[in-house]
Amino acid sequence: MIHLNHLRKAYRETYNTARALTSGIEAWESCFTKRLYSRKDLTEEDKKIIKEWSIDFFEKRRERDKSGKPRQCTNCNSTKHSDIYCENCTRAMLESQFKNWTS
């Protein structure tokens, strides 16, 4: 648990610094990655884990803000702005799961 807390703290520190130094998602992600890989307090495995977390964050952000390069989803043919996520596919998946939800 201590190790995970250390990774979360390193992620937040790197994220906040990169965000303060840049504007625009592409510059923000580039700065985040450069600062992450220059950290001496993290192992290569730690950096890999944090990079995976950041990929998820930045891809979700691109789709939410429609700030990524527009492309066609190979699943539903709608326009998406993320390499990983498609707003329409996510919506359809959630709607299909509504009947299984409990309050």
Secondary structure, 3 states (H helix, E strand, C coil): CHHHHHHHHHHHHHHHHHHHHCCCHHHHHHHHHHHHHHCCCCCHHHHHHHHHHHHHHHHHHHHHHCCCCCEECCCCCCEECCCCCCHHHHHHHHHHHHHHCCC
